[in-house]
Amino acid sequence: MNDVTIRHNPERHRFEVITSGNVIGKAVYKEYDGGSAPQRIFYHTVINEEYGGQGLAGKLAKVALTETVEAGLAIVPVCPYIKKYIGKHPKYAAATVPITPAHLEFLNTALAARA
């Protein structure tokens, strides 16, 4: 698949995988400033089923995490895929902070307000 683009969509708080003008995957986050430094809580990553098995989730995670680190934000890996990706790519470990109850409470409140 050659026409794939990964972009940051800050208005929607996510990184997106785009092909033929359609969003086919995303890594969704919430910004959190309750820690010692600004943080980005990644809580959901998904690739549409028909595009699975092409390595798109890994490409998406790489862009999302690299741009997060470059922006000076710490990574909070609530999303199981992002957590697994960091485990396989330890260069992001230094920018990762442990998940705390405060992160989860913030995330639950933010998601409930959205619903």
C-alpha positions in Angstrom: 0.0 0.0 0.0 1.8 3.0 -1.3 -0.7 5.8 -0.8 -0.7 5.7 3.0 -0.1 8.9 5.0 0.1 9.3 8.7 -0.8 12.7 10.1 -1.4 14.4 13.4 -4.9 15.8 13.8 -4.6 17.8 17.0 -8.2 19.1 16.8 -9.4 15.5 17.2 -6.6 14.5 19.6 -5.3 11.7 17.4 -2.8 10.6 14.9 -4.5 9.2 11.7 -3.6 6.7 9.0 -5.1 8.0 5.7 -5.4 6.3 2.3 -7.4 7.5 -0.6 -8.7 10.4 1.5 -10.2 8.0 4.2 -9.1 7.6 7.8 -8.4 3.9 8.2 -6.7 3.9 11.5 -5.9 6.1 14.5 -4.0 6.5 17.8 -6.2 8.5 20.1 -4.8 10.5 23.1 -5.7 13.1 25.7 -3.3 15.9 26.8 -2.6 15.8 30.5 -0.9 18.5 32.5 -1.3 17.1 36.0 2.2 15.7 36.2 5.7 17.2 36.5 5.7 17.9 32.8 3.1 17.9 30.0 2.0 14.4 29.0 0.1 12.7 26.3 -2.1 9.8 27.4 -2.5 7.3 24.5 -5.6 5.3 25.2 -6.8 3.7 22.0 -5.1 2.5 18.7 -7.0 0.8 15.9 -6.6 0.0 12.2 -9.6 -0.9 10.2 -9.9 -4.7 9.9 -9.5 -4.8 6.1 -6.1 -3.1 6.4 -4.8 -5.4 9.1 -1.5 -7.3 8.8 0.3 -4.6 6.8 2.3 -3.1 9.6 0.2 0.1 9.6 -0.3 0.1 13.4 3.5 0.0 13.9 4.0 2.9 11.5 1.3 4.8 13.2 2.8 4.2 16.7 6.2 5.2 15.5 5.0 8.6 14.1 2.8 9.3 17.1 5.4 8.5 19.7 8.2 10.3 17.8 6.2 13.5 17.3 5.1 13.3 21.0 8.7 13.1 22.2 9.8 15.9 19.7 7.0 18.1 21.1 8.5 17.7 24.6 5.6 15.6 26.0 5.9 12.5 28.1 4.1 9.4 26.9 1.5 7.7 29.1 0.8 4.3 27.5 -2.7 3.3 28.6 -3.4 1.7 25.2 -2.1 -1.9 25.2 -0.8 -1.6 21.6 1.3 1.5 22.4 2.6 -0.1 25.6 3.6 -3.2 23.6 5.2 -1.1 20.9 7.3 0.8 23.5 8.4 -2.6 25.0 9.7 -3.6 21.5 11.2 -0.1 20.9 13.0 0.9 24.1 14.2 4.2 22.6 10.8 5.6 23.8 11.2 4.3 27.4 12.9 7.4 28.7 10.0 9.5 27.6 7.4 7.2 29.2 5.9 7.8 32.6 4.1 5.1 34.6 0.3 5.1 34.6 -1.1 6.4 37.8 -4.6 6.4 39.3 -4.7 10.2 38.5 -4.1 9.5 34.8 -7.0 6.9 34.8 -9.3 9.2 36.7 -8.6 12.1 34.3 -9.1 9.8 31.3 -12.3 8.4 32.6 -13.7 11.8 33.3 -12.7 13.2 29.9 -14.2 10.3 28.1 -17.4 10.4 30.1 -17.8 14.1 29.3 -17.4 13.3 25.6 -20.2 10.7 25.6 
